[in-house]
Amino acid sequence: MFARLSRLFRAWMGFFISKAEDAEIMLQDAIEEMRTTMPRLNAVLVATRATVLRLEEERDSLVRQDQNLSASIQAALRDGSAAARSVAEEDAFQLQQLRADLKSTQDQLLAATNAHDSASVSVEALKTKLKAKIETCQKALRERQKSLVMKKAADAIVELQTYGVAATADKFLEQIKQEAAESKAAVEVATGSIDMATIERERTSRKLKAAGILHQFEVEMGLAKPTAISETPAAPTVGPRTAEKQGS
């Protein structure tokens, strides 16, 4: 029992695996996977471009701060007082740190811009390849559909030739010919079992008797002379005139 269940399980598993590995299904899955890859590629471009935009905003902000601190330092130096110089020194310290941050931001922006440009080129190349591959797969699916249609048409033609209308007509024509031959054979068998010689003799006898009766009528009517020896069968019924002639 367990062995039979095991074979049944393996058979069903083989059936589902063969269905899952169908070429058309696999191609459709591949096309769907490539189509879903497009948004992921776009997401890469969006992420790299967002990094560039964020760094550009940060750079612009640092540049504005640099300009403001530079103006403040210049104003304090023009004032010339000790307090103003102290403010200028503090601003210069902040400016030094800000410019270090600005240099780091500019370096990061350059790297992010290069990364985005490279990603754009790579993504566009991948998109082109994916589109070409999708078109190739779709063309293969269309060709497969055409081949399946042609195969079904060919199978239908073969089936029609084998079991179709023409074959049916030939079958019944042969049946009618066979029935006609059997009927003819039955007639031959039936007529062969009868004594045809006896039938022919009886037919000849009837003809002779009829000829004798006809000759007797011709003699009575004066149309012919009686024969020397007449072996006619029973005379036919005669009228009154013939009876009187015989009585005399």
Beta strands, then each sheet from edge to edge (+ up, - down):
end
